[in-house]
Amino acid sequence: MVVLSKIYTRTGDGGTTALGDGSRVSKTALRVETYGTADETNAAVGMARLHAEGDMDAALARIQNDLFDLGADMCRPAPSQDGAAEYAPLRMTAEQVDRLEREIDAMNDALEPLRSFVLPGGSALAAHLHLCRTVSRRAERLAVALAAEEEVTEAAVRYLNRLSDWFFVASRIANDDGRADVLWVPGANR
């Protein structure tokens, strides 16, 4: 159980932060940027949920919880060292990725194929989901860069890749099952 009785600690005043294993790194470290951007994605999902209801809201709530799992995973370096840890660190799983894929497939079944690229917009929910998509895509790019330098959980990177796809398909659902999508018209303003 997490107990937060005091919010500020002053330990980061010098520009460092603690990782999940207790080590300290610069607040500008790629690992911190990665899980910070996952947290930013989570905040954007919270904004989208202001416009969601029913199954969509429930799915977004699951994603918010997964994003906290992802942050916990990313803030703990060296997954291969987990066996030596005092307690089992929380890691992303293939099952979380699989769930996103099943949800994408189910939503996509309700949609007609696209004949043009979609501009971010339409309903308020769709616009917010597009923002979620772009922020999660940035988190994914950071995770890929981190994986090139340090060990990361493969499922975490895969989850971020699927998540941006999930947001895209969900945005189309939010636009009256794609009927209210805002389509790109190449060269329209020439």
C-alpha positions in Angstrom: 0.0 0.0 0.0 1.2 3.5 -0.8 1.1 6.1 2.0 1.9 9.7 1.0 1.7 11.8 4.2 4.2 14.5 2.9 4.2 15.5 -0.7 7.5 17.5 -0.9 10.8 16.0 0.2 13.3 18.6 -1.0 15.5 15.7 -2.2 15.0 16.8 -5.8 16.0 20.4 -5.3 19.4 19.7 -6.8 18.0 18.4 -10.1 18.0 14.7 -9.3 15.2 12.2 -8.6 15.1 8.7 -7.2 14.3 5.7 -9.4 12.4 2.7 -8.2 15.6 0.9 -7.1 16.6 3.9 -4.9 19.4 5.1 -7.3 19.4 8.8 -8.1 19.6 10.2 -11.6 19.2 13.6 -13.3 15.6 14.7 -13.8 16.6 15.1 -17.5 17.6 11.4 -17.8 16.0 9.6 -20.7 14.4 7.1 -18.3 12.7 10.0 -16.4 11.6 11.6 -19.6 10.1 8.3 -20.7 8.0 7.6 -17.7 7.2 11.3 -17.3 5.7 11.3 -20.8 3.7 8.2 -19.9 2.4 10.2 -17.0 1.6 13.1 -19.4 -0.3 10.6 -21.5 -2.2 9.6 -18.4 -3.2 13.2 -17.7 -4.4 13.6 -21.3 -6.5 10.5 -20.8 -8.0 12.1 -17.7 -9.1 15.0 -19.9 -10.6 12.7 -22.5 -12.6 10.9 -19.8 -14.4 14.2 -19.1 -16.2 13.5 -22.5 -16.4 9.7 -22.2 -19.1 7.5 -20.8 -20.0 3.8 -20.6 -17.7 1.3 -22.2 -15.4 4.0 -23.5 -14.9 5.5 -20.1 -14.3 2.1 -18.5 -11.7 1.3 -21.2 -10.0 4.6 -20.6 -9.9 3.9 -16.8 -8.2 0.6 -17.5 -5.6 2.4 -19.7 -5.0 5.0 -16.9 -4.2 2.2 -14.5 -2.0 0.5 -17.1 -0.1 3.7 -17.6 0.7 3.8 -13.8 1.9 0.2 -14.2 4.0 1.4 -17.1 5.5 4.2 -15.0 6.3 1.8 -12.2 8.0 -0.5 -14.7 10.0 2.3 -16.4 11.2 3.9 -13.1 12.8 0.6 -12.1 15.9 -0.1 -14.2 17.3 -3.5 -15.1 14.4 -6.0 -15.5 17.0 -8.8 -15.7 18.0 -8.1 -12.1 14.4 -8.4 -10.8 15.2 -11.8 -9.1 17.7 -10.1 -6.8 15.2 -7.4 -5.7 13.7 -7.4 -2.2 10.2 -7.5 -3.7 9.1 -8.3 -7.2 9.0 -5.1 -9.2 5.8 -4.4 -11.2 6.4 -5.0 -14.9 4.2 -4.6 -17.9 2.9 -7.9 -19.4 2.0 -9.4 -22.7 -1.5 -9.8 -21.5 -1.9 -6.0 -21.2 -0.8 -5.6 -24.8 -3.1 -8.4 -25.9 -6.0 -6.7 -24.3 -5.4 -3.6 -26.2 -5.2 -5.6 -29.4 -8.5 -7.3 -28.7 -10.1 -3.9 -28.0 -8.7 -2.3 -31.1 -10.0 -5.2 -33.2 -13.5 -5.0 -31.6 -13.7 -1.2 -32.2 -12.3 -1.5 -35.7 -15.0 -4.0 -36.6 -17.6 -1.2 -36.3 -15.7 1.1 -38.7 -15.6 1.4 -42.5 -12.1 1.4 -44.0 -10.5 4.8 -44.3 -10.1 6.4 -47.7 -8.1 9.4 -46.4 -6.0 10.4 -43.5 -8.0 11.8 -40.5 -7.4 15.2 -39.1 -7.5 15.5 -35.3 -10.9 16.7 -34.4 -14.6 16.1 -34.7 -16.2 15.5 -31.3 -14.6 16.8 -28.1 -13.8 13.2 -27.1 -12.3 12.4 -30.5 -10.1 15.6 -30.3 -8.9 14.6 -26.8 -8.2 11.0 -27.9 -6.0 12.4 -30.8 -4.1 14.4 -28.2 -3.7 11.2 -26.2 -2.5 9.4 -29.4 0.2 12.0 -30.1 1.5 12.2 -26.5 1.6 8.4 -26.2 3.5 8.2 -29.6 6.1 10.6 -28.1 6.3 8.3 -25.0 6.9 5.4 -27.3 9.7 7.2 -29.2 11.3 7.9 -25.9 10.9 4.3 -24.8 12.5 3.0 -28.0 15.4 5.5 -27.5 15.8 4.3 -23.9 15.7 0.6 -25.0 18.6 1.4 -27.3 20.7 2.5 -24.3 19.4 0.6 -21.4 17.4 -2.5 -20.6 13.6 -2.0 -20.6 10.7 -4.4 -20.5 9.7 -5.3 -24.0 6.0 -5.4 -23.2 6.2 -1.7 -22.1 7.4 -0.6 -25.5 4.9 -2.8 -27.3 2.1 -1.5 -25.0 2.9 2.1 -26.0 3.0 1.2 -29.7 -0.5 -0.4 -29.4 -1.8 2.4 -27.2 -1.4 5.0 -29.9 -3.3 2.7 -32.3 -6.0 2.2 -29.6 -6.4 6.0 -29.3 -6.7 6.4 -33.1 -9.4 3.8 -33.5 -11.2 5.0 -30.4 -11.2 8.5 -31.8 -13.0 7.2 -34.9 -15.6 5.5 -32.6 -16.0 8.8 -30.8 -16.7 10.4 -34.2 -20.0 8.5 -34.7 -18.2 5.3 -35.7 -16.1 7.3 -38.2 -19.0 9.0 -39.9 -18.0 12.3 -38.4 -14.3 11.9 -39.0 -12.6 15.1 -40.3 -10.8 14.0 -43.4 -7.6 15.4 -44.8 -8.0 17.0 -48.3 -4.5 17.1 -49.8 -3.7 20.5 -51.2 -7.1 21.9 -50.3 -5.8 25.4 -49.6 -3.5 25.9 -52.5 
